[in-house]
Amino acid sequence: DYDVAIIGSGPAGYVAGIRAGQLGLKAAVIERDDTLGGVCLNWGCIPSKALLKNAEVLELFRRAEAFGISVENVQADFGKAIDRSRRVVDTLTKGVAALLRKNKVQHIKGQASFSDANTLEIAPDGRKITASNIIIATGARARSIPGLEIDKKQVITSREALEMRKLPNRVVIVGGGATGAEFAYLWNAYGVEVTIVELLPHLLPNEDEEISRFLERSFTRQGINFHTSAKVSKASVKKKGISLEIQRGEEASTLECDLVLIAAGVQANTEEIGSSKIALDLDRGFVKVNSEMATNVPGVYAIGDVTGIMLLAHVGMAQGVMTAERIAGLDTPPLDYQFMPRATYCHPQVASFGLYGAAGQRARIRCKSWQVPLPGQRQSTSHRRC
């Protein structure tokens, strides 16, 4: 039926489909949800960035007097912020559908699972399609932590957080990576009492330690609380609130809150694709791939978060382009993940790529490091953002 079939329409999947179509391949993208775009467009990168812009505007109003502008009785309606974020999402998901049509990529609605390495069964109607090549791009989802199961009401993931129209008074965020840091900034700007619990020694643990320390100092000034080198050892979830016991070395403390956001890692969406029928190799649930995104099954590839590699939308997109090109017979080189940029859109914003100082030393690469304080830069000073 097809030269290539892609399971999943997130950034990795739809970009792979578009590139395949551009290269003259007969391609199909299979999506089980009602809208295209995956978690990133619908419940992740895009709506969260729209809400972060709302938080930035709100903070600007609060600092308006510094710019010689008097604004009284500033009020923020979080429900309307959610409405705006959904309009942004709607615009972009329609754009994905248009791009697939433009490049003659068929959109198939349903849950795809393997019958064999070249055949997919589409639920619920049981239709079967065949493809010379199949790309798994089913993404990943937040995982619960022991003793604190996600109930989508009091213990939530970023998906529920992006639908929530009424904010609680107190929130604990389990996980101080990019997702945790962004929601901490967002909710704090709207007046929520926020506390982050991070297992590793610093917030944004994948960044250079100096950057993490700078962010921690800024969060402290903003009134965002955090506990690093800490974990939730016990939880009691009741209708009136949640009590968390936090363990930090030998020290134990208790946090009381109204809501817990789980932002401490993900698990791959591989349970419903029939991976056992083709003996697909998995590693802790993620699909194992080589440098060309090929799995152990000939003709079957995996891209994006389902592989567990970097877990960034633009990384998945790059994997999608490379995989489509290699299927089309182009000699596209493997990706160099060392130079993939990464960014966190809290305040202050954090961006990086390549090896930072400590990572360079661990790799036994001689490197020098310079620090340039942004408050000393003209643009930064004029904008009063540091």
Buried (B, 14 or more C-beta within 10 A) or exposed (E): BBBBBBBBBBBBBBBBBBBBBBBEBBBBBBBBBEBBBBBBBBBBBBBBEBBBBBBBEBBBEEEBEEEEEEEEEEEBEBEEBBEBBBEBBEEBBEEBBEBBEEBBBBBBEBBBBBBEBBBBBBEEEEEEBEBBBBBBBBBBBBBBBEEBEBEEEBBBBBBBBBEBEEBBEBBBBBBBBBBBBBBBBBBBBBEBBBBBBBBBEBBBBBBBBBBBBBBBEBBEEBEBBBBBEBBBEEBEBEEEBBEBBBBBEEEEEEBEBBBBBBBBBBBBBBEEBBBEBBEBEBEEBBBBBEEBBBBBBEBBBBBBBBBBBBBBBBBBBBBBBBBBBBBBEEEBEEBEEEEBEBEBBBBBEBEBEEBBBEBBEEEEEEEEEEEEEEEEEEEBEEEEBE
